[in-house]
């Protein structure tokens, strides 16, 4: 039979067989020093708008629950004519739009 492995904090170690599942307190103890949200490569992420966080499935890019979709992009030119159109197209291209318009 396989040797039990020791799990848990120092002084609170529990012997578990490979087929055993640790209880909730032991699992929480495993995560005491987890690198949650520290960097994109972290194993654990909370939901939210931060750089190291994961976006929830219902995020809206409204600046509250995630970053604004067009944050950092600028439109220039006159609203009265079509001179602003090239900068609008350029902003949309940065978001993935394929520009097949002609000058």
Beta strands, then each sheet from edge to edge (+ up, - down):
strand 1: 5-7
strand 2: 14-16
sheet 1: 1+ 2-
end
